Protein backbone atom coordinates (compact mmCIF):
# COMPACT_ATOMS: atom_id res chain seq x y z
CA UNK A 1 0.00 0.00 0.00
CA UNK A 2 1.43 3.42 -0.93
CA UNK A 3 0.35 4.94 2.38
CA UNK A 4 2.36 2.34 4.33
CA UNK A 5 5.59 2.56 2.35
CA UNK A 6 8.68 4.46 3.48
CA UNK A 7 9.04 7.84 1.80
CA UNK A 8 12.48 8.26 0.16
CA UNK A 9 12.22 12.03 0.62
CA UNK A 10 12.22 11.72 4.41
CA UNK A 11 14.53 8.79 5.14
CA UNK A 12 16.97 11.05 7.02
CA UNK A 13 14.37 13.33 8.61
CA UNK A 14 15.42 12.38 12.14
CA UNK A 15 18.90 13.76 11.44
CA UNK A 16 17.62 17.19 10.36
CA UNK A 17 17.27 20.31 12.47
CA UNK A 18 13.84 21.75 13.19
CA UNK A 19 13.73 23.96 10.09
CA UNK A 20 14.80 21.03 7.91
CA UNK A 21 12.08 18.82 9.37
CA UNK A 22 9.43 21.48 8.73
CA UNK A 23 10.66 22.08 5.19
CA UNK A 24 10.45 18.36 4.46
CA UNK A 25 6.92 18.11 5.83
CA UNK A 26 5.81 21.18 3.92
CA UNK A 27 7.33 20.00 0.64
CA UNK A 28 5.35 16.79 0.90
CA UNK A 29 2.13 18.56 1.92
CA UNK A 30 2.51 20.90 -1.06
CA UNK A 31 2.01 17.96 -3.43
CA UNK A 32 -1.42 17.12 -2.01
CA UNK A 33 -3.50 19.72 -3.90
CA UNK A 34 -2.31 18.35 -7.25
CA UNK A 35 -3.35 14.84 -6.18
CA UNK A 36 -6.81 16.17 -5.32
CA UNK A 37 -7.10 18.19 -8.55
CA UNK A 38 -6.55 14.99 -10.52
CA UNK A 39 -9.66 13.54 -8.84
CA UNK A 40 -12.00 16.47 -9.60
CA UNK A 41 -13.93 14.63 -12.35
CA UNK A 42 -14.71 11.83 -9.89
CA UNK A 43 -15.39 14.26 -7.03
CA UNK A 44 -17.91 15.98 -9.34
CA UNK A 45 -19.79 12.68 -9.71
CA UNK A 46 -19.99 12.43 -5.93
CA UNK A 47 -21.27 16.01 -5.69
CA UNK A 48 -23.99 15.35 -8.26
CA UNK A 49 -25.04 12.24 -6.36
CA UNK A 50 -25.26 14.24 -3.12
CA UNK A 51 -27.29 16.98 -4.80
CA UNK A 52 -29.78 14.43 -6.15
CA UNK A 53 -30.00 12.75 -2.76
CA UNK A 54 -30.66 15.94 -0.82
CA UNK A 55 -33.21 17.11 -3.39
CA UNK A 56 -35.11 13.87 -2.74
CA UNK A 57 -34.98 14.39 1.02
CA UNK A 58 -32.08 12.00 1.51
CA UNK A 59 -28.91 12.46 3.51
CA UNK A 60 -25.14 12.64 3.17
CA UNK A 61 -23.57 10.30 5.72
CA UNK A 62 -19.84 10.04 6.39
CA UNK A 63 -18.37 6.89 7.93
CA UNK A 64 -14.81 6.48 9.17
CA UNK A 65 -12.43 5.53 11.96
CA UNK A 66 -9.66 7.46 13.68
CA UNK A 67 -8.52 10.58 11.84
CA UNK A 68 -10.78 9.79 8.88
CA UNK A 69 -13.81 9.52 11.15
CA UNK A 70 -12.96 12.77 12.93
CA UNK A 71 -12.71 14.59 9.61
CA UNK A 72 -16.16 13.34 8.67
CA UNK A 73 -17.61 14.43 12.00
CA UNK A 74 -16.05 17.88 11.61
CA UNK A 75 -17.42 18.42 8.11
CA UNK A 76 -20.90 17.25 9.12
CA UNK A 77 -20.92 19.45 12.23
CA UNK A 78 -20.02 22.55 10.23
CA UNK A 79 -22.80 22.24 7.65
CA UNK A 80 -25.79 23.42 9.76
CA UNK A 81 -24.25 26.71 10.97
CA UNK A 82 -22.62 27.43 7.61
CA UNK A 83 -25.44 26.54 5.23
CA UNK A 84 -28.54 26.57 7.43
CA UNK A 85 -29.39 22.91 6.81
CA UNK A 86 -30.78 20.53 9.40
CA UNK A 87 -28.33 18.38 11.39
CA UNK A 88 -30.25 15.49 9.82
CA UNK A 89 -29.00 16.45 6.35
CA UNK A 90 -25.28 15.75 6.79
CA UNK A 91 -24.37 13.13 9.38
CA UNK A 92 -21.26 11.25 10.46
CA UNK A 93 -20.39 7.97 12.11
CA UNK A 94 -17.05 7.25 13.76
CA UNK A 95 -15.81 3.89 14.98
CA UNK A 96 -15.95 3.87 18.76
CA UNK A 97 -18.61 6.57 18.90
CA UNK A 98 -18.38 9.83 20.82
CA UNK A 99 -15.32 8.90 22.93
CA UNK A 100 -13.28 8.36 19.76
CA UNK A 101 -13.53 12.06 18.96
CA UNK A 102 -11.00 12.95 21.65
CA UNK A 103 -9.24 9.66 22.40
CA UNK A 104 -7.69 7.02 20.16
CA UNK A 105 -9.92 3.97 19.70
CA UNK A 106 -7.80 1.77 17.45
CA UNK A 107 -9.56 -1.50 18.30
CA UNK A 108 -12.91 -0.07 17.27
CA UNK A 109 -11.82 0.20 13.65
CA UNK A 110 -11.55 -3.62 13.42
CA UNK A 111 -15.17 -4.16 14.44
CA UNK A 112 -17.06 -5.04 11.24
CA UNK A 113 -20.25 -5.85 13.15
CA UNK A 114 -20.24 -2.37 14.69
CA UNK A 115 -19.86 -0.82 11.25
CA UNK A 116 -22.89 -2.68 9.96
CA UNK A 117 -24.84 -2.02 13.14
CA UNK A 118 -24.09 1.71 13.24
CA UNK A 119 -25.06 2.37 9.61
CA UNK A 120 -28.12 0.11 9.89
CA UNK A 121 -29.29 2.21 12.84
CA UNK A 122 -29.45 5.22 10.48
CA UNK A 123 -31.91 3.28 8.28
CA UNK A 124 -30.03 4.09 5.08
CA UNK A 125 -31.77 3.61 1.77
CA UNK A 126 -31.90 4.58 -1.91
CA UNK A 127 -32.24 8.30 -1.19
CA UNK A 128 -28.98 8.49 0.77
CA UNK A 129 -25.30 8.90 -0.11
CA UNK A 130 -22.84 7.19 2.23
CA UNK A 131 -19.17 8.19 2.04
CA UNK A 132 -16.60 5.78 3.46
CA UNK A 133 -13.35 7.42 4.59
CA UNK A 134 -10.25 5.27 5.02
CA UNK A 135 -6.72 6.12 3.99
CA UNK A 136 -5.73 2.47 3.77
CA UNK A 137 -8.93 1.48 2.02
CA UNK A 138 -9.31 -1.58 4.20
CA UNK A 139 -10.53 -0.41 7.62
CA UNK A 140 -12.98 -3.21 8.60
CA UNK A 141 -15.50 -0.91 10.34
CA UNK A 142 -15.72 1.43 7.37
CA UNK A 143 -15.71 -1.23 4.64
CA UNK A 144 -18.47 -3.17 6.40
CA UNK A 145 -20.58 -0.03 6.81
CA UNK A 146 -20.21 0.86 3.14
CA UNK A 147 -21.04 -2.67 1.99
CA UNK A 148 -24.17 -2.63 4.12
CA UNK A 149 -25.18 0.78 2.76
CA UNK A 150 -24.75 -0.50 -0.79
CA UNK A 151 -26.88 -3.56 0.02
CA UNK A 152 -29.62 -1.12 1.06
CA UNK A 153 -29.32 0.60 -2.34
CA UNK A 154 -27.70 3.77 -1.01
CA UNK A 155 -25.20 5.46 -3.31
CA UNK A 156 -21.76 4.68 -1.93
CA UNK A 157 -18.59 6.76 -2.24
CA UNK A 158 -15.06 5.80 -1.16
CA UNK A 159 -12.35 8.32 -0.27
CA UNK A 160 -9.04 6.51 0.10
CA UNK A 161 -5.35 6.73 -0.68
CA UNK A 162 -5.00 3.21 -2.05
CA UNK A 163 -6.41 2.27 -5.48
CA UNK A 164 -8.03 -1.14 -5.78
CA UNK A 165 -8.44 -1.49 -2.02
CA UNK A 166 -11.51 -3.22 -0.50
CA UNK A 167 -13.37 0.06 0.09
CA UNK A 168 -13.30 0.84 -3.63
CA UNK A 169 -15.03 -2.47 -4.37
CA UNK A 170 -17.89 -1.47 -2.06
CA UNK A 171 -18.28 1.95 -3.70
CA UNK A 172 -20.17 3.18 -6.72
CA UNK A 173 -17.76 6.14 -6.87
CA UNK A 174 -14.12 5.95 -5.75
CA UNK A 175 -12.07 9.08 -5.05
CA UNK A 176 -8.40 8.12 -4.73
CA UNK A 177 -5.96 11.05 -4.41
CA UNK A 178 -2.47 9.66 -5.03
CA UNK A 179 -0.73 11.24 -2.04
CA UNK A 180 1.85 8.45 -1.79
CA UNK A 181 4.00 7.52 1.20
CA UNK A 182 3.85 9.69 4.29
CA UNK A 183 6.74 11.69 5.78
CA UNK A 184 6.45 9.35 8.76
CA UNK A 185 5.68 5.98 7.17
CA UNK A 186 2.09 4.96 7.79
CA UNK A 187 1.10 8.19 9.57
CA UNK A 188 -1.95 8.88 7.42
CA UNK A 189 -3.01 11.76 9.65
CA UNK A 190 -0.60 13.74 7.46
CA UNK A 191 -0.94 13.85 3.64
CA UNK A 192 -3.76 11.35 3.34
CA UNK A 193 -5.81 13.22 5.95
CA UNK A 194 -5.08 16.56 4.27
CA UNK A 195 -6.39 15.15 1.00
CA UNK A 196 -9.48 13.77 2.72
CA UNK A 197 -10.23 17.14 4.32
CA UNK A 198 -9.95 18.85 0.94
CA UNK A 199 -12.22 16.30 -0.72
CA UNK A 200 -14.85 16.49 2.02
CA UNK A 201 -15.16 20.25 2.03
CA UNK A 202 -15.29 20.20 -1.77
CA UNK A 203 -18.16 17.68 -1.73
CA UNK A 204 -20.23 19.38 0.95
CA UNK A 205 -19.58 22.96 -0.17
CA UNK A 206 -20.17 22.29 -3.86
CA UNK A 207 -23.38 20.41 -3.09
CA UNK A 208 -24.66 23.23 -0.88
CA UNK A 209 -23.82 25.79 -3.56
CA UNK A 210 -25.72 23.74 -6.14
CA UNK A 211 -28.69 23.59 -3.78
CA UNK A 212 -28.86 27.37 -3.36
CA UNK A 213 -27.41 27.68 0.14
CA UNK A 214 -24.79 30.09 -1.21
CA UNK A 215 -25.64 33.23 -3.21
CA UNK A 216 -22.80 34.71 -5.24
CA UNK A 217 -20.09 33.73 -2.77
CA UNK A 218 -22.03 34.61 0.39
CA UNK A 219 -23.11 32.03 2.97
CA UNK A 220 -26.72 33.16 2.94
CA UNK A 221 -27.72 30.06 4.89
CA UNK A 222 -25.63 31.11 7.89
CA UNK A 223 -27.32 30.74 11.26
CA UNK A 224 -26.39 33.86 13.26
CA UNK A 225 -26.23 32.20 16.68
CA UNK A 226 -23.64 34.55 18.21
CA UNK A 227 -22.46 38.14 17.92
CA UNK A 228 -19.79 37.36 15.32
CA UNK A 229 -22.30 35.59 13.08
CA UNK A 230 -24.90 38.32 13.58
CA UNK A 231 -22.34 40.79 12.32
CA UNK A 232 -21.55 38.54 9.36
CA UNK A 233 -25.23 38.09 8.52
CA UNK A 234 -25.84 41.85 8.56
CA UNK A 235 -22.76 42.45 6.40
CA UNK A 236 -24.00 39.89 3.88
CA UNK A 237 -27.38 41.61 3.69
CA UNK A 238 -25.75 45.02 3.30
CA UNK A 239 -23.45 43.81 0.51
CA UNK A 240 -26.20 42.07 -1.45
CA UNK A 241 -28.92 44.71 -1.12
CA UNK A 242 -26.97 47.93 -0.61
CA UNK A 243 -28.87 48.95 2.52
CA UNK A 244 -27.22 50.50 5.56
CA UNK A 245 -26.39 48.55 8.72
CA UNK A 246 -29.43 49.63 10.80
CA UNK A 247 -31.79 48.59 7.98
CA UNK A 248 -30.02 45.27 7.55
CA UNK A 249 -30.12 44.54 11.28
CA UNK A 250 -33.77 45.52 11.60
CA UNK A 251 -34.84 43.43 8.60
CA UNK A 252 -32.82 40.45 9.82
CA UNK A 253 -34.74 40.55 13.10
CA UNK A 254 -38.04 40.85 11.22
CA UNK A 255 -37.03 37.81 9.17
CA UNK A 256 -36.34 35.81 12.35
CA UNK A 257 -32.60 35.87 11.62
CA UNK A 258 -33.07 34.24 8.19
CA UNK A 259 -30.60 35.94 5.82
CA UNK A 260 -32.25 34.66 2.65
CA UNK A 261 -35.63 35.87 3.80
CA UNK A 262 -34.27 39.28 4.81
CA UNK A 263 -32.62 39.69 1.41
CA UNK A 264 -35.87 38.68 -0.32
CA UNK A 265 -37.86 41.20 1.72
CA UNK A 266 -35.46 44.03 0.92
CA UNK A 267 -35.12 43.25 -2.78
CA UNK A 268 -38.85 42.78 -3.45
CA UNK A 269 -40.45 45.11 -0.89
CA UNK A 270 -42.67 42.24 0.25
CA UNK A 271 -43.62 41.65 3.87
CA UNK A 272 -42.24 38.65 5.70
CA UNK A 273 -45.09 36.26 4.89
CA UNK A 274 -45.24 37.12 1.20
CA UNK A 275 -41.44 37.01 0.88
CA UNK A 276 -41.39 33.62 2.57
CA UNK A 277 -43.92 32.26 0.09
CA UNK A 278 -41.92 33.60 -2.84
CA UNK A 279 -38.68 32.15 -1.48
CA UNK A 280 -40.38 28.80 -0.97
CA UNK A 281 -41.67 28.76 -4.54
CA UNK A 282 -38.10 29.39 -5.70
CA UNK A 283 -36.80 26.45 -3.71
CA UNK A 284 -34.96 28.73 -1.27
CA UNK A 285 -32.64 29.83 -4.07
CA UNK A 286 -32.05 33.59 -4.27
CA UNK A 287 -30.84 33.21 -7.87
CA UNK A 288 -34.32 32.07 -8.86
CA UNK A 289 -36.12 35.13 -7.49
CA UNK A 290 -37.15 37.45 -10.36
C-alpha positions in Angstrom: 0.0 0.0 0.0 1.4 3.4 -0.9 0.4 4.9 2.4 2.4 2.3 4.3 5.6 2.6 2.4 8.7 4.5 3.5 9.0 7.8 1.8 12.5 8.3 0.2 12.2 12.0 0.6 12.2 11.7 4.4 14.5 8.8 5.1 17.0 11.1 7.0 14.4 13.3 8.6 15.4 12.4 12.1 18.9 13.8 11.4 17.6 17.2 10.4 17.3 20.3 12.5 13.8 21.7 13.2 13.7 24.0 10.1 14.8 21.0 7.9 12.1 18.8 9.4 9.4 21.5 8.7 10.7 22.1 5.2 10.4 18.4 4.5 6.9 18.1 5.8 5.8 21.2 3.9 7.3 20.0 0.6 5.4 16.8 0.9 2.1 18.6 1.9 2.5 20.9 -1.1 2.0 18.0 -3.4 -1.4 17.1 -2.0 -3.5 19.7 -3.9 -2.3 18.3 -7.3 -3.3 14.8 -6.2 -6.8 16.2 -5.3 -7.1 18.2 -8.5 -6.5 15.0 -10.5 -9.7 13.5 -8.8 -12.0 16.5 -9.6 -13.9 14.6 -12.4 -14.7 11.8 -9.9 -15.4 14.3 -7.0 -17.9 16.0 -9.3 -19.8 12.7 -9.7 -20.0 12.4 -5.9 -21.3 16.0 -5.7 -24.0 15.4 -8.3 -25.0 12.2 -6.4 -25.3 14.2 -3.1 -27.3 17.0 -4.8 -29.8 14.4 -6.2 -30.0 12.7 -2.8 -30.7 15.9 -0.8 -33.2 17.1 -3.4 -35.1 13.9 -2.7 -35.0 14.4 1.0 -32.1 12.0 1.5 -28.9 12.5 3.5 -25.1 12.6 3.2 -23.6 10.3 5.7 -19.8 10.0 6.4 -18.4 6.9 7.9 -14.8 6.5 9.2 -12.4 5.5 12.0 -9.7 7.5 13.7 -8.5 10.6 11.8 -10.8 9.8 8.9 -13.8 9.5 11.1 -13.0 12.8 12.9 -12.7 14.6 9.6 -16.2 13.3 8.7 -17.6 14.4 12.0 -16.1 17.9 11.6 -17.4 18.4 8.1 -20.9 17.3 9.1 -20.9 19.5 12.2 -20.0 22.6 10.2 -22.8 22.2 7.6 -25.8 23.4 9.8 -24.3 26.7 11.0 -22.6 27.4 7.6 -25.4 26.5 5.2 -28.5 26.6 7.4 -29.4 22.9 6.8 -30.8 20.5 9.4 -28.3 18.4 11.4 -30.3 15.5 9.8 -29.0 16.4 6.4 -25.3 15.7 6.8 -24.4 13.1 9.4 -21.3 11.3 10.5 -20.4 8.0 12.1 -17.0 7.3 13.8 -15.8 3.9 15.0 -15.9 3.9 18.8 -18.6 6.6 18.9 -18.4 9.8 20.8 -15.3 8.9 22.9 -13.3 8.4 19.8 -13.5 12.1 19.0 -11.0 12.9 21.6 -9.2 9.7 22.4 -7.7 7.0 20.2 -9.9 4.0 19.7 -7.8 1.8 17.4 -9.6 -1.5 18.3 -12.9 -0.1 17.3 -11.8 0.2 13.7 -11.5 -3.6 13.4 -15.2 -4.2 14.4 -17.1 -5.0 11.2 -20.2 -5.8 13.2 -20.2 -2.4 14.7 -19.9 -0.8 11.2 -22.9 -2.7 10.0 -24.8 -2.0 13.1 -24.1 1.7 13.2 -25.1 2.4 9.6 -28.1 0.1 9.9 -29.3 2.2 12.8 -29.5 5.2 10.5 -31.9 3.3 8.3 -30.0 4.1 5.1 -31.8 3.6 1.8 -31.9 4.6 -1.9 -32.2 8.3 -1.2 -29.0 8.5 0.8 -25.3 8.9 -0.1 -22.8 7.2 2.2 -19.2 8.2 2.0 -16.6 5.8 3.5 -13.4 7.4 4.6 -10.3 5.3 5.0 -6.7 6.1 4.0 -5.7 2.5 3.8 -8.9 1.5 2.0 -9.3 -1.6 4.2 -10.5 -0.4 7.6 -13.0 -3.2 8.6 -15.5 -0.9 10.3 -15.7 1.4 7.4 -15.7 -1.2 4.6 -18.5 -3.2 6.4 -20.6 0.0 6.8 -20.2 0.9 3.1 -21.0 -2.7 2.0 -24.2 -2.6 4.1 -25.2 0.8 2.8 -24.8 -0.5 -0.8 -26.9 -3.6 0.0 -29.6 -1.1 1.1 -29.3 0.6 -2.3 -27.7 3.8 -1.0 -25.2 5.5 -3.3 -21.8 4.7 -1.9 -18.6 6.8 -2.2 -15.1 5.8 -1.2 -12.3 8.3 -0.3 -9.0 6.5 0.1 -5.3 6.7 -0.7 -5.0 3.2 -2.0 -6.4 2.3 -5.5 -8.0 -1.1 -5.8 -8.4 -1.5 -2.0 -11.5 -3.2 -0.5 -13.4 0.1 0.1 -13.3 0.8 -3.6 -15.0 -2.5 -4.4 -17.9 -1.5 -2.1 -18.3 2.0 -3.7 -20.2 3.2 -6.7 -17.8 6.1 -6.9 -14.1 6.0 -5.7 -12.1 9.1 -5.0 -8.4 8.1 -4.7 -6.0 11.0 -4.4 -2.5 9.7 -5.0 -0.7 11.2 -2.0 1.9 8.5 -1.8 4.0 7.5 1.2 3.9 9.7 4.3 6.7 11.7 5.8 6.4 9.3 8.8 5.7 6.0 7.2 2.1 5.0 7.8 1.1 8.2 9.6 -1.9 8.9 7.4 -3.0 11.8 9.7 -0.6 13.7 7.5 -0.9 13.9 3.6 -3.8 11.3 3.3 -5.8 13.2 5.9 -5.1 16.6 4.3 -6.4 15.2 1.0 -9.5 13.8 2.7 -10.2 17.1 4.3 -9.9 18.9 0.9 -12.2 16.3 -0.7 -14.8 16.5 2.0 -15.2 20.2 2.0 -15.3 20.2 -1.8 -18.2 17.7 -1.7 -20.2 19.4 0.9 -19.6 23.0 -0.2 -20.2 22.3 -3.9 -23.4 20.4 -3.1 -24.7 23.2 -0.9 -23.8 25.8 -3.6 -25.7 23.7 -6.1 -28.7 23.6 -3.8 -28.9 27.4 -3.4 -27.4 27.7 0.1 -24.8 30.1 -1.2 -25.6 33.2 -3.2 -22.8 34.7 -5.2 -20.1 33.7 -2.8 -22.0 34.6 0.4 -23.1 32.0 3.0 -26.7 33.2 2.9 -27.7 30.1 4.9 -25.6 31.1 7.9 -27.3 30.7 11.3 -26.4 33.9 13.3 -26.2 32.2 16.7 -23.6 34.6 18.2 -22.5 38.1 17.9 -19.8 37.4 15.3 -22.3 35.6 13.1 -24.9 38.3 13.6 -22.3 40.8 12.3 -21.5 38.5 9.4 -25.2 38.1 8.5 -25.8 41.9 8.6 -22.8 42.4 6.4 -24.0 39.9 3.9 -27.4 41.6 3.7 -25.7 45.0 3.3 -23.4 43.8 0.5 -26.2 42.1 -1.5 -28.9 44.7 -1.1 -27.0 47.9 -0.6 -28.9 49.0 2.5 -27.2 50.5 5.6 -26.4 48.6 8.7 -29.4 49.6 10.8 -31.8 48.6 8.0 -30.0 45.3 7.5 -30.1 44.5 11.3 -33.8 45.5 11.6 -34.8 43.4 8.6 -32.8 40.5 9.8 -34.7 40.5 13.1 -38.0 40.8 11.2 -37.0 37.8 9.2 -36.3 35.8 12.4 -32.6 35.9 11.6 -33.1 34.2 8.2 -30.6 35.9 5.8 -32.3 34.7 2.6 -35.6 35.9 3.8 -34.3 39.3 4.8 -32.6 39.7 1.4 -35.9 38.7 -0.3 -37.9 41.2 1.7 -35.5 44.0 0.9 -35.1 43.2 -2.8 -38.8 42.8 -3.4 -40.5 45.1 -0.9 -42.7 42.2 0.3 -43.6 41.7 3.9 -42.2 38.7 5.7 -45.1 36.3 4.9 -45.2 37.1 1.2 -41.4 37.0 0.9 -41.4 33.6 2.6 -43.9 32.3 0.1 -41.9 33.6 -2.8 -38.7 32.2 -1.5 -40.4 28.8 -1.0 -41.7 28.8 -4.5 -38.1 29.4 -5.7 -36.8 26.4 -3.7 -35.0 28.7 -1.3 -32.6 29.8 -4.1 -32.1 33.6 -4.3 -30.8 33.2 -7.9 -34.3 32.1 -8.9 -36.1 35.1 -7.5 -37.1 37.4 -10.4 
